[in-house]
Amino acid sequence: KAAAVPGVKLPKLSAAKRTKIKMSQLERRATLQRMCPKRRTLGSLSHKERYALLHHLIVDEKHKLLYCYVPKAACANWKKMIQVMEGRYPSFESIVKTNHTNLNFLWKYSQPEIERRQ
């Protein structure tokens, strides 16, 4: 059971909704365990795994940051934060909708540049 956070009221969820959330979390955990059992090089990944990884890694050169986003896990907030840190927007609140064209994804880099960032 999740610990209570002072001042935060969590909604009551039906048993079916809790089961759906639990199954989703188990699926995400299985994906992490499958993809991250040990440090692997990009060359050791299948074409499908490599494509997925390169399209989920955001590069922030200024802050030397690689962010691997996981959909539905606060990734929109992190994408907004990266854009503010890079100076693309003056504040977090000024971003109405995340603009993916403003983000630097690892797939946009050449092979030598990708290897340098591993």
Long-range contacts (C-beta under 8 A, 24 or more apart in sequence): 24-72, 28-70, 28-73, 41-118, 42-114, 42-115, 42-118, 51-107, 53-106, 54-105, 54-106, 54-107, 54-114, 55-105, 55-107, 57-105, 57-106, 57-107, 58-82, 58-103, 58-104, 58-105, 58-106, 59-104, 59-105, 59-106, 59-109, 59-117, 60-85, 60-86, 60-104, 61-104, 62-86, 66-106, 66-117, 79-103
